[in-house]
């Protein structure tokens, strides 16, 4: 199963400035666990680089992600182009 999601990161802006990007990573992982119905979610390095692109304080407001679920139930997420 393959799906493309646009994940809003507004909640991460409520975190303190020095904890925004780690909070955004947790939000992306939780979103994919909920919507893909899997506990085994791995994020590609491209997602991590996109979130950290402007530092720890200035995260993007949303991110577009392509998630692929294999037959064993594990989800691999990459940055959608």
C-alpha positions as CSV (number, residue, x, y, z in Angstrom):
1,X,0.0,0.0,0.0
2,X,1.4,3.4,-1.0
3,X,0.0,6.7,0.1
4,X,1.0,10.4,0.0
5,X,0.2,12.6,2.9
6,X,0.6,16.3,3.7
7,X,1.3,16.4,7.4
8,X,0.6,19.7,9.3
9,X,3.2,20.7,11.8
10,X,1.3,23.5,13.6
11,X,1.5,21.7,16.9
12,X,5.3,21.7,16.9
13,X,5.2,25.5,16.8
14,X,3.7,25.4,20.3
15,X,6.8,23.8,21.7
16,X,9.7,25.9,23.0
17,X,12.0,27.2,20.3
18,X,14.8,24.9,21.1
19,X,12.6,21.8,20.9
20,X,10.6,22.4,17.8
21,X,12.3,20.1,15.3
22,X,12.5,17.1,17.6
23,X,8.8,17.6,18.3
24,X,8.1,17.8,14.6
25,X,9.8,14.4,14.0
26,X,7.6,12.9,16.7
27,X,4.5,14.4,15.1
28,X,5.4,12.9,11.7
29,X,6.0,9.5,13.2
30,X,2.8,9.6,15.2
31,X,0.8,10.7,12.2
32,X,2.0,7.8,10.1
33,X,1.4,5.3,12.9
34,X,-2.2,6.5,13.1
35,X,-3.0,6.7,9.4
36,X,-1.1,3.7,8.2
37,X,-2.1,1.6,11.2
38,X,1.4,0.3,12.0
39,X,3.7,0.6,14.9
40,X,6.8,0.0,12.8
41,X,7.5,3.3,11.1
42,X,10.9,4.3,9.8
43,X,11.6,7.8,8.4
44,X,14.0,8.3,5.5
45,X,17.0,10.6,6.0
46,X,15.4,13.0,3.4
47,X,12.5,13.8,5.8
48,X,15.0,14.4,8.6
49,X,17.1,16.7,6.5
50,X,14.0,18.7,5.3
51,X,12.8,19.2,8.9
52,X,16.3,20.3,10.1
53,X,17.0,22.4,6.9
54,X,16.5,25.7,8.6
55,X,17.6,24.7,12.1
56,X,16.0,23.7,15.3
57,X,13.7,26.8,15.6
58,X,12.3,27.4,12.1
59,X,10.4,24.3,11.0
60,X,8.2,24.1,7.9
61,X,4.5,24.5,8.5
62,X,3.7,21.3,6.6
63,X,5.6,18.5,4.9
64,X,4.6,16.2,2.0
65,X,5.5,12.5,2.7
66,X,5.1,9.3,0.7
67,X,4.5,6.3,2.9
68,X,4.8,2.7,1.7
69,X,3.6,-0.3,3.8
70,X,5.0,-3.7,3.0
71,X,3.4,-7.1,3.5
72,X,4.9,-7.4,7.0
73,X,3.3,-4.2,8.2
74,X,6.3,-2.0,8.4
75,X,6.1,1.5,7.0
76,X,8.9,3.3,5.2
77,X,8.3,7.0,4.7
78,X,10.2,9.2,2.2
79,X,9.9,12.9,1.2
80,X,7.5,13.2,-1.7
81,X,8.6,15.3,-4.7
